[in-house]
């Protein structure tokens, strides 16, 4: 009796089987193999490449596979958005006279609007070594984009700042005259109106915030070439580049260069996520680090510029600084968050509401404040006259303060010391143990005022030197208590040690400005 199973009705496994592939299976397998970088020669031992792709059905599959393999690209997006981008050309009459020694290689005063214009990446080529003379007309180039069909366009303030004449060139090569409607130096934005047209292609400002890693397209006028598109990704957000208290830049790695200034950064929906305004470049060329003003900032600023030609910001009248970990420890805070009030301005909204030096503003209208920059942006984004509720940490206790916002002044008065050598010529002072500095009563030093103690000497290797103390600084408070003698300073330091503090908080006046400094305490 044969116990072996009957396999006569099953397909022979010794012979190659003719595989039956549907178009869907072929496309799937082709995609997989192509994705692995393997050449496709056939899908069955009994099929040659010619057999596989000879029929109409197979030819159609082959075309579909090629479509899948082809890079997507940005051509469709660029075709849609590029007509909204403009090149901006400005003429600025130079008003700086020649130096008496005949050296005109630096025609603009350091810190002037014109100097900032050329220091950014919107200035003309060849600025270093530019020879200038009285009455010379300087030309600069930048970028911009339409935000409405009737000719309103956005660019940078530093592109049009001081311009006597503004011309724009559209993507189709037509040139128009434009006038400046309004500018905002603090955010470096400007609104211009192009004359002579009423049906311009325009771009939409994005509503949401971009995510790190999102694609971005920069379109502009680098080096005066016009109509140039580059691509990259969002590298970071919330960047502070030292431009001002409202810094909140998007960092992108799409290559931008001189002339891209004021141009748009588009997302893949064809919306403007930001306005390109600065680059980090030791060499002057693109190194893949550029900064854009976020679209939500552009919206609020442009709306006010269009309405009244200027921007009004809320103001509470305080000088603020970040809460570092050392400062948080000195104040008994669990986290280094909020904005520390270094000094409230006399008769300002905060001072009238009872906010004092050393207070920490932790929330605005119930929304937590991460740091000093966030407080500045939040308050600056509100309208003057609005009522706000501030959560404040005052001498270790939480309290709520209601106040009405004032209007941020156009200029901020900085009070400087009239006697730069106020700390010199004084007595050596009294040594402050283990901090590495000596102090003397302020009223004993000419020009130092009547409050606090003056730093008369600093050991360059001390903790005080590491925290930025220098001769002539005036210490007003130590550990929340006013001081007028070296004994007061020692007493406050000993009290902090008794409370097991790792550092002691000092309020210091330097150069007419007050700030808090957390100085670490030596043990023992």
C-alpha positions as CSV (number, residue, x, y, z in Angstrom):
1,X,0.0,0.0,0.0
2,X,1.4,3.3,-1.0
3,X,1.1,5.9,1.8
4,X,2.5,8.8,-0.3
5,X,0.0,11.6,-1.0
6,X,-1.4,12.0,-4.5
7,X,0.0,15.2,-5.9
8,X,-1.1,14.6,-9.5
9,X,-3.8,17.3,-9.3
10,X,-1.4,20.0,-8.0
11,X,0.8,22.2,-10.3
12,X,4.3,20.8,-10.7
13,X,6.8,22.6,-8.5
14,X,9.6,21.4,-10.8
15,X,8.5,23.6,-13.7
16,X,8.5,27.4,-13.8
17,X,5.0,28.8,-13.4
18,X,3.8,31.6,-15.7
19,X,2.9,34.3,-13.3
20,X,-0.2,36.3,-13.9
21,X,0.3,40.0,-13.1
22,X,-2.4,42.6,-13.0
23,X,-1.5,46.2,-14.0
24,X,-1.9,47.1,-10.3
25,X,0.6,44.5,-9.2
26,X,3.1,45.4,-11.9
27,X,3.0,49.1,-10.9
28,X,3.4,48.2,-7.3
29,X,6.4,46.0,-7.8
30,X,8.0,48.4,-10.2
31,X,7.7,51.2,-7.7
32,X,9.2,49.1,-4.9
33,X,12.1,48.0,-7.1
34,X,12.7,51.5,-8.5
35,X,12.7,52.8,-4.9
36,X,15.4,50.4,-4.0
37,X,17.5,51.6,-6.9
38,X,17.4,48.2,-8.7
39,X,17.0,48.1,-12.5
40,X,13.8,46.5,-13.6
41,X,14.4,43.7,-16.2
42,X,11.3,41.6,-15.7
43,X,9.0,40.1,-13.1
44,X,8.9,36.5,-14.2
45,X,11.5,33.9,-15.3
46,X,9.4,33.3,-18.4
47,X,9.1,37.0,-19.4
48,X,11.8,39.1,-21.1
49,X,11.8,42.9,-20.8
50,X,10.5,43.2,-24.4
51,X,7.6,40.8,-23.6
52,X,6.7,42.7,-20.4
53,X,6.4,46.2,-21.9
54,X,5.4,45.4,-25.5
55,X,1.6,45.3,-25.0
56,X,-0.4,48.6,-24.8
57,X,-1.5,47.7,-21.2
58,X,2.1,47.2,-20.1
59,X,3.2,50.4,-21.9
60,X,0.5,52.3,-19.9
61,X,1.9,50.8,-16.7
62,X,5.4,51.8,-17.7
63,X,4.3,55.4,-18.2
64,X,2.6,55.4,-14.7
65,X,5.8,54.1,-13.1
66,X,7.8,56.9,-14.7
67,X,5.4,59.5,-13.4
68,X,5.8,58.1,-9.9
69,X,9.6,58.2,-10.2
70,X,9.8,61.7,-11.5
71,X,10.6,64.4,-8.7
72,X,7.6,66.5,-7.8
73,X,9.4,69.8,-7.9
74,X,7.9,73.3,-7.3
75,X,7.2,74.5,-10.8
76,X,3.4,74.6,-10.4
77,X,3.7,76.7,-7.2
78,X,6.3,79.0,-8.7
79,X,4.2,79.6,-11.8
80,X,1.3,80.6,-9.6
81,X,3.1,82.9,-7.1
82,X,6.0,84.4,-9.1
83,X,3.9,87.2,-10.8
84,X,3.1,88.7,-7.4
85,X,6.8,89.3,-6.6
86,X,8.4,92.6,-7.6
87,X,11.9,94.1,-7.8
88,X,12.3,97.3,-5.9
89,X,14.8,100.0,-6.9
90,X,15.4,103.2,-4.8
91,X,17.3,106.4,-5.4
92,X,18.6,108.0,-2.2
93,X,20.3,111.4,-2.2
94,X,23.4,111.2,-0.1
95,X,23.5,114.0,2.4
96,X,26.9,113.3,4.0
97,X,29.6,115.8,3.2
98,X,33.1,114.8,2.4
99,X,35.5,114.4,5.2
100,X,38.1,117.2,5.6
101,X,40.9,114.7,5.0
102,X,39.4,113.6,1.7
103,X,38.5,110.1,2.8
104,X,35.0,109.4,1.7
105,X,35.1,105.6,1.9
106,X,32.5,105.6,4.7
107,X,29.8,108.0,3.5
108,X,27.2,107.2,6.2
109,X,27.4,107.7,9.9
110,X,27.5,104.5,12.0
111,X,24.1,103.7,13.4
112,X,22.3,106.0,10.9
113,X,19.3,104.6,8.8
114,X,21.5,104.6,5.7
115,X,24.3,102.7,7.4
116,X,21.8,100.1,8.5
117,X,20.4,100.0,5.0
118,X,23.8,99.0,3.6
119,X,24.8,96.8,6.5
120,X,21.7,94.6,5.7
121,X,21.6,92.6,2.5
122,X,19.5,95.1,0.5
123,X,22.2,97.6,-0.4
124,X,23.9,98.1,-3.7
125,X,26.7,96.0,-4.9
126,X,30.2,97.2,-4.1
127,X,29.3,99.3,-1.1
128,X,32.6,98.7,0.7
129,X,35.0,101.4,-0.5
130,X,32.2,103.4,-2.2
131,X,33.3,106.9,-2.9
132,X,30.7,109.5,-2.0
133,X,30.5,113.2,-2.3
134,X,28.0,115.9,-1.5
135,X,24.8,115.5,-3.4
136,X,25.6,112.1,-4.9
137,X,22.6,109.9,-5.6
138,X,22.9,106.3,-4.3
139,X,20.9,103.5,-5.8
140,X,19.8,100.5,-3.9
141,X,17.8,97.3,-4.8
142,X,15.6,95.0,-2.9
143,X,12.4,92.9,-3.3
144,X,8.8,93.0,-2.4
145,X,5.4,91.5,-3.3
146,X,1.9,92.7,-4.0
147,X,-0.8,92.0,-1.3
148,X,-3.7,93.5,-3.3
149,X,-4.7,93.8,-6.9
150,X,-4.8,97.7,-6.6
151,X,-1.0,97.9,-6.1
152,X,-0.3,97.8,-2.4
153,X,3.0,95.9,-1.8
154,X,5.2,94.9,1.1
155,X,8.9,95.3,1.4
156,X,11.5,96.1,4.1
157,X,11.8,99.4,5.9
158,X,15.5,99.4,5.3
159,X,15.0,99.0,1.5
160,X,13.0,102.3,1.2
161,X,14.2,104.2,4.2
162,X,15.2,107.7,3.1
163,X,14.3,107.0,-0.5
164,X,13.6,110.0,-2.8
165,X,12.3,107.8,-5.5
166,X,11.0,104.2,-5.6
167,X,10.5,102.2,-8.7
168,X,9.3,98.6,-9.0
169,X,9.6,96.1,-11.8
170,X,7.0,93.3,-12.1
171,X,7.6,89.8,-13.3
172,X,6.6,90.7,-16.9
173,X,9.3,93.4,-17.0
174,X,7.0,96.4,-16.7
175,X,8.3,99.3,-14.5
176,X,6.1,101.5,-12.3
177,X,6.6,104.3,-9.8
178,X,5.7,103.7,-6.2
179,X,5.2,105.8,-3.1
180,X,5.9,104.9,0.5
181,X,2.6,104.7,2.5
182,X,4.2,103.9,5.8
183,X,7.2,102.3,7.5
184,X,7.9,100.6,10.8
185,X,11.5,100.6,11.9
186,X,11.0,98.2,14.8
187,X,9.8,95.3,12.6
188,X,11.6,96.5,9.5
189,X,8.5,96.5,7.4
190,X,7.2,99.0,4.9
191,X,4.0,99.4,2.8
192,X,4.3,100.9,-0.7
193,X,1.6,101.7,-3.3
194,X,2.4,101.1,-6.9
195,X,0.8,103.7,-9.2
196,X,-0.5,103.1,-12.8
197,X,-2.2,99.7,-12.4
198,X,-5.3,98.1,-10.9
199,X,-5.1,94.4,-11.7
200,X,-1.8,93.2,-10.2
201,X,-1.3,89.5,-9.3
202,X,-1.0,89.4,-5.5
203,X,0.0,86.9,-2.8
204,X,-1.9,85.9,0.3
205,X,-0.4,86.0,3.8
206,X,-0.5,82.7,5.5
207,X,-2.8,82.3,8.6
208,X,-0.9,79.6,10.5
209,X,2.7,79.3,11.7
210,X,5.1,77.1,9.7
211,X,6.6,74.0,11.3
212,X,10.3,73.3,11.5
213,X,11.1,71.2,8.4
214,X,8.4,72.6,6.2
215,X,9.4,73.5,2.6
216,X,10.0,77.2,1.8
217,X,10.5,79.0,-1.5
218,X,12.3,82.4,-1.5
219,X,11.5,84.6,-4.5
220,X,13.3,87.9,-5.1
221,X,15.8,90.1,-6.8
222,X,19.3,88.9,-5.6
223,X,22.2,91.0,-6.9
224,X,19.7,92.8,-9.2
225,X,19.1,89.7,-11.3
226,X,15.3,89.7,-10.7
227,X,12.8,86.8,-10.7
228,X,15.1,84.3,-8.9
229,X,13.6,81.3,-7.0
230,X,15.4,79.3,-4.4
231,X,14.2,76.5,-2.1
232,X,14.9,75.2,1.3
233,X,13.2,74.3,4.6
234,X,12.2,76.1,7.8
235,X,15.3,75.6,10.0
236,X,14.0,77.2,13.2
237,X,11.5,79.7,14.6
238,X,11.3,82.4,17.3
239,X,14.8,83.5,16.5
240,X,16.2,86.6,18.3
241,X,19.0,88.1,16.2
242,X,19.5,91.3,18.3
243,X,17.5,93.5,16.0
244,X,15.1,94.7,18.7
245,X,12.6,93.7,21.4
246,X,10.1,92.3,18.8
247,X,12.5,89.8,17.2
248,X,10.6,86.6,16.4
249,X,12.1,85.5,13.1
250,X,11.6,82.4,11.1
251,X,15.0,80.9,10.2
252,X,15.2,79.4,6.7
253,X,18.0,77.7,4.7
254,X,16.7,78.7,1.2
255,X,19.6,80.7,-0.3
256,X,19.0,84.5,-0.2
257,X,21.5,87.2,-1.0
258,X,21.8,91.0,-1.4
259,X,18.7,92.2,-3.1
260,X,16.4,89.5,-1.7
261,X,15.6,91.9,1.2
262,X,11.8,92.5,1.4
263,X,10.9,89.5,-0.8
264,X,8.5,86.8,0.2
265,X,9.1,83.3,1.6
266,X,6.3,81.0,0.3
267,X,5.0,77.8,1.7
268,X,3.9,74.9,-0.5
269,X,0.3,76.3,-0.5
270,X,1.6,79.4,-2.3
271,X,1.1,81.6,0.7
272,X,3.6,84.0,2.2
273,X,4.9,82.6,5.5
274,X,7.4,85.4,6.0
275,X,9.2,88.4,4.6
276,X,13.0,87.9,4.1
277,X,14.8,90.6,6.0
278,X,18.3,89.5,7.1
279,X,21.0,86.9,6.6
280,X,23.8,85.6,8.7
281,X,26.9,85.8,6.5
282,X,30.5,86.3,7.6
283,X,31.5,86.5,3.9
284,X,28.6,88.6,2.6
285,X,27.1,85.7,0.6
286,X,24.5,83.1,1.4
287,X,25.5,80.4,3.9
288,X,22.1,78.9,4.3
289,X,21.0,81.0,7.3
290,X,18.3,83.6,6.5
291,X,15.7,85.3,8.7
292,X,12.1,86.1,7.8
293,X,9.4,88.2,9.5
294,X,6.4,85.9,10.3
295,X,3.2,86.5,8.3
296,X,1.2,87.2,11.5
297,X,3.5,90.1,12.3
298,X,3.3,91.4,8.8
299,X,-0.5,91.3,8.9
300,X,-0.9,93.4,12.0
301,X,1.8,95.9,11.0
302,X,0.6,96.4,7.4
303,X,-3.0,96.9,8.5
304,X,-1.9,99.9,10.7
305,X,0.4,101.2,8.0
306,X,-2.4,101.2,5.4
307,X,-4.9,102.8,7.9
308,X,-2.7,105.6,9.3
309,X,0.8,105.3,7.9
310,X,2.4,104.4,11.2
311,X,2.2,101.7,14.0
312,X,0.9,102.3,17.5
313,X,1.9,99.8,20.2
314,X,0.8,99.2,23.7
315,X,3.1,100.2,26.4
316,X,3.3,99.6,30.2
317,X,6.5,101.6,30.9
318,X,8.9,99.2,32.3
319,X,12.5,98.2,31.7
320,X,12.6,94.4,31.7
321,X,15.2,91.6,31.5
322,X,15.1,87.8,31.3
323,X,14.8,85.6,34.4
324,X,17.9,83.5,34.4
325,X,18.2,80.3,36.5
326,X,20.4,82.3,39.0
327,X,17.8,85.1,39.3
328,X,15.0,82.5,39.7
329,X,16.9,80.9,42.5
330,X,17.5,84.3,44.2
331,X,13.8,85.0,44.0
332,X,12.7,81.6,45.2
333,X,11.1,80.7,41.9
334,X,10.8,77.1,40.8
335,X,11.3,77.9,37.0
336,X,13.2,80.6,35.2
337,X,10.2,82.1,33.4
338,X,8.5,85.5,33.1
339,X,10.0,89.0,32.7
340,X,11.9,90.7,35.5
341,X,11.1,94.4,36.0
342,X,14.5,96.1,36.3
343,X,12.9,99.5,36.7
344,X,9.4,101.0,36.1
345,X,9.4,104.3,34.3
346,X,8.2,107.2,36.4
347,X,4.6,108.1,35.8
348,X,4.2,105.1,33.4
349,X,1.2,102.8,33.5
350,X,3.1,100.1,35.5
351,X,4.4,102.5,38.1
352,X,0.9,104.0,38.6
353,X,-0.5,100.5,39.0
354,X,2.1,99.7,41.8
355,X,4.6,97.5,39.9
356,X,8.1,97.9,41.4
357,X,11.6,97.0,40.6
358,X,12.2,93.3,41.3
359,X,8.7,92.2,40.4
360,X,8.3,89.4,37.9
361,X,5.5,89.6,35.3
362,X,4.4,86.0,34.8
363,X,1.2,86.3,32.7
364,X,-0.9,88.7,30.6
365,X,-4.6,88.2,30.6
366,X,-4.2,84.7,31.9
367,X,-1.6,83.7,29.3
368,X,1.8,82.7,30.7
369,X,4.8,84.8,29.8
370,X,7.8,82.7,28.8
371,X,10.4,85.5,28.8
372,X,11.0,89.2,28.5
373,X,10.8,89.1,24.7
374,X,7.4,87.4,24.8
375,X,6.1,90.1,27.1
376,X,7.4,92.9,24.8
377,X,5.7,91.2,21.8
378,X,2.5,90.6,23.6
379,X,2.1,94.1,25.0
380,X,3.4,95.6,21.7
381,X,0.7,93.7,19.8
382,X,-2.1,95.3,21.8
383,X,-3.7,98.7,21.2
384,X,-3.0,101.7,23.4
385,X,-5.9,102.3,25.8
386,X,-6.6,98.6,26.2
387,X,-7.1,97.2,29.7
388,X,-4.9,94.3,30.6
389,X,-4.5,92.0,33.6
390,X,-1.0,91.2,34.7
391,X,0.0,88.4,37.1
392,X,3.0,89.6,39.1
393,X,5.3,87.9,41.6
394,X,5.9,90.7,44.2
395,X,8.3,90.0,47.0
396,X,7.6,86.3,46.8
397,X,3.8,86.7,46.7
398,X,1.5,86.4,43.6
399,X,-0.8,89.3,42.9
400,X,-3.0,90.5,40.0
401,X,-2.6,94.0,38.6
402,X,-5.0,95.7,36.2
403,X,-3.8,98.6,34.2
404,X,-4.5,100.6,31.0
405,X,-1.9,100.5,28.3
406,X,-0.2,103.7,27.2
407,X,1.2,104.3,23.7
408,X,4.8,103.3,23.1
409,X,6.8,106.5,22.6
410,X,8.5,106.9,19.2
411,X,11.8,107.5,20.9
412,X,13.1,106.1,24.2
413,X,15.1,108.5,26.3
414,X,18.3,106.9,27.6
415,X,19.8,108.7,30.5
416,X,23.6,108.5,30.4
417,X,26.1,109.3,33.1
418,X,27.5,112.9,32.6
419,X,30.7,112.0,34.4
420,X,32.2,108.9,32.8
421,X,35.0,108.9,35.4
422,X,32.5,109.1,38.3
423,X,34.1,106.1,40.0
424,X,37.7,107.3,39.7
425,X,39.3,109.6,42.2
426,X,37.2,108.1,45.0
427,X,38.5,106.4,48.0
428,X,39.4,102.8,47.6
429,X,36.2,101.8,49.4
430,X,35.4,98.8,51.5
431,X,36.0,95.2,50.4
432,X,32.9,93.0,49.9
433,X,34.0,89.6,51.1
434,X,34.3,86.7,48.6
435,X,32.6,88.8,45.8
436,X,35.9,90.3,44.6
437,X,34.9,94.0,44.6
438,X,35.1,97.0,46.8
439,X,32.4,99.6,47.3
440,X,31.9,103.1,48.7
441,X,28.8,105.1,49.6
442,X,27.4,106.8,46.4
443,X,27.2,110.2,48.1
444,X,31.0,110.1,48.7
445,X,31.7,109.8,44.9
446,X,31.2,112.8,42.7
447,X,28.6,112.2,40.0
448,X,27.3,108.9,41.5
449,X,24.1,110.3,43.0
450,X,22.9,109.9,46.5
451,X,21.5,106.3,46.5
452,X,23.4,103.0,46.8
453,X,27.0,102.2,46.8
454,X,29.6,102.7,44.0
455,X,31.8,99.9,42.8
456,X,35.3,101.3,43.1
457,X,37.4,98.2,42.2
458,X,36.7,94.8,40.7
459,X,39.0,91.8,40.8
460,X,39.2,90.6,37.2
461,X,39.1,86.9,38.3
462,X,36.2,87.3,40.7
463,X,32.5,86.3,40.5
464,X,31.6,90.0,40.3
465,X,33.8,90.4,37.1
466,X,32.2,87.3,35.6
467,X,28.8,88.9,36.1
468,X,29.8,92.1,34.3
469,X,30.5,94.4,37.3
470,X,32.8,97.3,36.5
471,X,34.2,100.3,38.2
472,X,31.6,103.1,38.5
473,X,28.6,100.8,38.7
474,X,26.1,101.7,41.4
475,X,24.5,99.0,43.5
476,X,21.1,100.1,44.6
477,X,19.7,97.0,46.2
478,X,21.0,93.6,47.5
479,X,18.5,90.8,48.2
480,X,15.6,93.2,47.8
481,X,16.9,95.7,50.3
482,X,18.2,99.2,49.7
483,X,21.9,99.6,50.5
484,X,23.9,102.7,51.2
485,X,27.1,101.3,52.9
486,X,29.3,98.3,52.6
487,X,27.9,97.1,55.8
488,X,24.4,97.0,54.3
489,X,25.8,94.9,51.4
490,X,27.5,92.4,53.8
491,X,24.3,92.2,55.9
492,X,22.1,91.4,52.9
493,X,24.6,88.8,51.7
494,X,24.7,87.1,55.1
495,X,20.9,87.0,55.1
496,X,20.9,85.3,51.7
497,X,23.4,82.7,53.0
498,X,21.2,82.1,56.1
499,X,18.3,81.4,53.8
500,X,20.4,78.8,51.9
501,X,20.4,80.9,48.7
502,X,23.0,79.9,46.1
503,X,23.1,83.5,44.8
504,X,22.0,87.0,45.8
505,X,20.1,89.4,43.6
506,X,21.5,92.9,43.1
507,X,19.9,95.8,41.4
508,X,22.7,97.7,39.6
509,X,22.7,101.0,37.7
510,X,25.2,101.2,34.9
511,X,25.3,103.9,32.2
512,X,21.9,105.3,33.3
513,X,20.1,101.9,33.0
514,X,19.1,99.6,35.8
515,X,19.4,95.8,35.7
516,X,19.3,92.9,38.1
517,X,22.4,90.7,38.5
518,X,22.4,87.4,40.3
519,X,25.8,86.9,42.0
520,X,26.7,83.4,43.2
521,X,27.6,83.1,46.9
522,X,30.8,81.4,47.9
523,X,30.2,78.7,50.5
524,X,31.8,78.9,54.0
